[in-house]
């Protein structure tokens, strides 16, 4: 399935990934806790058990921008800084799960693949997330693709229920 995205941006564009995480993401949006996106684990504050999760991973962003190492990209690419500061692309997630998920792509898997931890289906390098977060994932990928030259041509985030999720004012 191909995904075509168009969007209009009215939000303030943030341009410093470290400051965005510290001040906006953990400092404001999730300052009193919340719930992780895929695993649905409640938390009261940032800890070593909860981390930020980039839906369109920083690895994919670096690969698509061909800007080098994370440090080189931060120092020399305004697009990289903007994308890694975009709050549409960042969600809290269980740290252990995020280590396994970070480089996987999202794709709808056959129902013969058993549901596992965090209500996902998984095969090597591919994750089929729970239906209730597929809309959030699609929106995040769409936002990233519309901001830059990011290419992700085989997005299978549709479910039988369709992509219906919207971004609440606060994602908790």
C-alpha positions, -999 to 999 in steps of 0.1 A, spaced: 0 0 0 14 34 -9 6 64 13 2 99 -1 4 127 24 -4 164 22 -5 187 51 -4 223 62 17 233 92 5 258 117 27 247 146 59 263 157 88 245 142 113 234 168 149 231 158 170 217 187 164 180 193 180 179 228 162 210 240 129 198 225 131 165 244 141 182 276 118 212 276 88 204 254 84 166 253 94 156 289 92 191 304 57 200 292 38 173 272 47 144 296 58 163 327 33 145 349 35 111 331 12 94 306 10 62 287 34 46 263 21 45 227 23 8 217 28 -10 250 2 11 268 22 12 300 13 40 324 42 61 339 44 90 362 76 106 350 106 99 327 128 71 339 152 46 326 122 24 319 105 49 296 121 66 267 113 87 237 104 67 205 107 82 171 81 66 148 101 77 117 134 67 133 164 90 135 183 62 116 159 65 86 161 103 88 199 102 86 199 76 58 174 96 38 192 129 43 227 113 39 240 137 65 264 113 83 266 105 120 240 117 145 264 145 156 272 155 120 235 157 112 227 178 143 256 202 135 251 205 97 215 197 88 187 220 96 162 195 82 176 168 105 173 191 135 137 200 126 126 164 120 142 151 152 125 180 171 90 174 156 67 164 184 44 146 159 71 120 155 80 114 191 61 93 216 70 78 250 76 40 249 88 12 272 126 14 269 132 -23 265 106 -26 238 119 5 220 154 -10 217 139 -39 197 115 -17 177 136 12 168 149 0 133 119 -21 125 95 -10 98 57 -10 102 37 -33 80 5 -53 82 13 -90 88 -8 -120 81 -29 -132 110 -9 -164 110 18 -145 128 10 -147 165 3 -117 186 31 -111 211 42 -86 237 24 -53 236 -3 -67 213 19 -66 182 27 -91 155 64 -93 147 87 -110 123 124 -101 118 126 -64 111 88 -59 107 62 -49 133 24 -49 129 13 -26 157 -21 -28 174 -50 -14 155 -56 14 180 -22 30 173 -20 26 135 -36 60 129 -11 77 151 18 59 134 4 68 99 0 104 109 35 106 122 50 90 91 29 113 69 41 144 88 77 134 84 74 127 47 57 160 41 85 179 59 114 165 39 126 141 12 120 111 35 110 80 15 90 52 30 71 38 1 55 7 16 35 18 46 9 -7 57 -7 9 86 -43 5 76 -65 -18 96 -100 -31 90 -111 -2 111 -93 23 89 -70 50 100 -91 69 124 -68 80 152 -63 117 158 -38 135 179 -54 146 212 -44 179 226 -23 159 251 -15 123 241 -22 107 275 
